[in-house]
Amino acid sequence: MTKRPHSQQGFRSSLGVLRLADEKKYGKARVEKACARALRHRAVSYKSVVVILQHRLEDADEKHADKGAVPEHENVRGAHYYHRLHARPRGRARTLPVGAGLRLPDSTVVFARV
């Protein structure tokens, strides 16, 4: 409400959201979840809440919460694999002779200096 030029505009938005909860179309539980989602995503406007309700997105965060976990599979390498790679001794770095040019992918030629 404080972000509006006139406080009445904020009151009207708030009353609109409350009116959504009173309507039989969405119900109080769905409006409550939609408002919680709007707050999590910092999209706090009447229109954001209506769009969440229209597209039935109020439970979308909960449905996709487990998708971030890495599945157990024989081809999935763990931290021990990468630690082993990092601990291996590396060969000597390749150096260019003085005056030799190296062509980069964007056709830039870089010359080695002393």
Secondary structure by P-SEA (a helix, b strand, c coil): ccccccaaaaaaaaaaaaaaaacccccaaaaaaaaaaaaaaccccaaaaaaaaaacccccccccccccccccccccccaaaaaaaaaccccccccccccbbbbccccbbbbbcc
